[in-house]
Amino acid sequence: MKLHHKSLANWHNNTALVLDDHSLFTESFSALLEKTGLFSSVTGFSEESLFVENLVSVNSKSEAYIFLDYYLKDNTSQSLISYTRKVLKHAKIIVVSSITNPILINNVLSYKIDGFLSKTSSFSEVVECIKCIQQKQQYISGHIQKELASFDNDIKLPFSAREIEILNHFAMGLSVNATAETMLLSPHTIVSHRRKMMGKTNSKSIAELLAYARKIDLI
């Protein structure tokens, strides 16, 4: 899609990357970003490996805006947020998600993201988000703010980003050894994390631990 000359003058170095494991959403949201006229290029991905491959090739002189879903096919985006910051230190990271659990929302915000959009956000909200970030202001959509209004600050998510990643592998039915191999960790480390998570939630079995994680919409 061609951008208006006036938009190009102000935004000619802006690059957008979109990652969502649902191809239809990736395509429609990428098209919406192109429609804003605020980016010189917009690229969507439904595979995390392809996203990571292209992330390292982004021109360091570009102003990169990274739009990530919270729930990905085999993981959440938390570890990917940290990785993105290592590769592109000045990237603007925006989570676009349907999560409504205030505990999870607050946990995502603890990663100091630049923006948080709901998948129900309007076109005008998306534009407002991008422009707020350009002015070095964090943007949280109205829908997300509404969910946060009921949040009790004394309630904390009991798991670390690494533990959440392990939980997702367990939820897919992977064994300790398979999880260790996938994450390039030792089985002993996985068992140690499992023991800690069960202790934190007073779970007596993996089934109870996963039931707890599902109850708070973590997996």
N, C-alpha and C positions, 0 to 999 in steps of 0.2 A: 504494500500500500504506500502510495506517495504521501509525503508529509508536506504541509504548507510551508512556504518559504519563511514565514515569520517564526514558525515553530522551530524550524531547522536552525535559525539564527541563534536561538536561545538554548536549544537542546541537542545540537548536532553531535555531541560527544556522549550522549546517553545511550546505554545498551541495557536491554532487559532480557533476563533469562528466567524461564518459568519451568518449575518442576512439579508435576502432579502425576501420580500413577494411573489416573483416569484420562485416557487420550482425548475423550470428548471435551472434558473440562479444560485440558491443556490448550487445545485448539481454539476453543471459544474465548478463553481468557486472554490468550495471546492476541487474538483478533481484536479484542476490546482494548488492549494496550496500544495496538497499532492505531486504533481509531482515535485515541487521545491526541495523537500528533506530538507526543512528548519524547519519543525515542527514535533514534536513527536506525536501530535494528531491534527486533524482538524475535527470540528463538525459544520454542517450547520443547520440553522433553517429558516423556512418560517413563523413561528408564534412567535410574539413578547413575548407572555406569556411564551413559552417554553424556549426562549432565556434567559429571565430574571431569570427563575427558575434555569437554568444551570449556569448562570453567578455567582451566589452566591456560587456555589460548586467548582469553579475553585481553584486549589491549589495555595495558596498565594505565594508559592516558585516558581511557574511557571512564565515565561515571557509570559504574555497574549497579543495576538494580536487580536484586535476586528475589523472586517470588516463589516461596516454598509452601507446599501443603504440610500440615503437621503429621498426618498419617501417611506413610509411604508403604510400598508393597511389603517389604520385609523389615521395616524399622520405623522409627519416628525421625523427624528432621533435626532433632537436637544435636546429634553428633555431627550432622552435615553443616549445621550453623557454625560450629567451631571450626570445622575444616575449611569452610568458605572464607572465614576471616583470616585463616593462615595463608590461603592462596591469594585472596584479594583483600588486603587489609582495610581498604577504604570502601568496600562494597556496602551498599545499602540493602539490608535484609528485611524483607516483608513476609510475614507468615499469612497465608490465605487459607483459612480452615473453617470447618463446620463445628468445631468443638464448642461445647457450651458449659462444660464443667469449670467452675471458677477456680478450683484448685489447680487444674491443668493450665488454664489461661494464665494465672499468676506465675506458674512455673516457667511457662514459655517467655513471659515478660522478663523474668529474672535473667534471661540470656541477653538482655539489653538490645533487643531487636529494634529496628527503626520504625517499623509499622506493623499493625495487626489488623487485617481485614477479615470480615466474615464472608463466607461464600454466598451470603444473601446481600452483600453490599451492592449499592447502586453504582451506576457509571460515574455519577458526580462524586461519590465517596472515593472511588478509585483515583480520580483526578485530584481531589483534595488531598488524599494521602501522599501522592507523588510530590505535589507542590509543597506540602508541609515539610516533607523530608528534605527537599531541596533547600528549604530555609532553616535546616538543621533542627527541626522540631519533630518529636516522636508523634506518630499518628495512631490512634486506636479508634476503630469504628464504633458508631453508636451502639450497635448490637452487642459488641464485645464489652463495652462499658456498662451496659445494662446487666449483663451476666456478672460482671465484677462487683456490682453494687451489693450483691448478696454474699460477697466473700468475707469469711472470717480470717483475719490476718494471723490468728493463732494456729490455724490449720495449715500444715505444710505437707508437701508431697514427700513421702518417706524414702523415695528411691533416687539414686543418682542417675545421670544420663547413661552411664555404662550398664547399670542394673536394669534400666528400662529397655535397653537394647537386648539384654539377655532374656528378659521377660518375653519380648516379642518372638525370639527364637523358640523359647519354650512353648509359646502359644501356637506356633506352627507345627509343634510335635517333634522338634529336634531334641535329640538326647544330649547329655552333658558333653560327650565326646564330639558329636556333630557340631554343637554350638561352639566348642573350643576351637575346632578346626576352621569353622566359618569366620570366627572373630580373631583368629591367629593368637589365641591365648592357650594356656595349659588347662587341662581338665581340672586340676587342683584349684586354679583361680576361679573357674566357673562354679565349682562346688562351694568354694568359700563365699562367693557372692550369693549363691542360692541360700546358704545357711543364714547369712546376714539378713536377706530379704524375708525369709520365713520368721526370723526372730523379730524383725520390725513389725510384722503384721500378725504375730501370734498364730501363724499358720502351721498346721501339723503335717501338711502334705503339699506337693506341687499343685494338686487340684485346688486346694484351699487358697494357695497363693495366687493362682491364675484367676480364681473366682473374685478375689479381692481386687485384682488389677482391672478386671472387667467391670466391676461394680462402680469404680471411679472413672470409667471410660478411658483407661490408660492404654488398653490394647483392644 
